[in-house]
């Protein structure tokens, strides 16, 4: 049966998530909690009886490590994995490495909120969600979507904002509604697509 299955998962909690730091393209590892979240995500997908044909991830180790742990739990460690920086987290520019509370003290609560949540306003030296979408979506359309539409079962493990960009398209968010969307760490989102690439069904495997 042609399932047209696409599963999206944000990496487990990272060291800098825990420390409340802007991470972006900085390459940080998972916390113990993040490792647990990754393993739990793998177990949840296994419980759904899902077997994948290919996995995609970013070039950052928190996403790659999450994927490895998930595949281990699912007993699918031999799966072909494609790594590409098109799926990297958005680049936070000058905010990278800063504590979010310190940034609020420096630039003000409202400005930091705009940088974090607005669609098209980028932090200094960094990317907006619109910029992230501009690199993530073409990659999805040319590399990932065709495989899903051919009936391959595809797993994507990436980041809060690269996945927000994809979910914006899949769930038909507007530039306003996407600002309210937060993607939790380690929670699989199971999409089944129609032949025209629209969403047939969505299941969120939250705790």
Secondary structure, 3 states (H helix, E strand, C coil): CCCCEEEEEECCCEHHHHCCECCCCCCCCECHHHHHHHHHHHHHHHHCCCCCCEEEECCCHHHHHHHHHHHHHHCCCCCEEEECHHHCCCCCHHHCCCEHHHHHHHHCHHHHHHHHHCCCCCCCCCCCHHHHHHHHHHHHHHHHHHHHHCCCCEEEEECHHHHHHHHHHHCCCCCCHHHHCCCCCCCCEEEEECCCCCEEEEEECCC
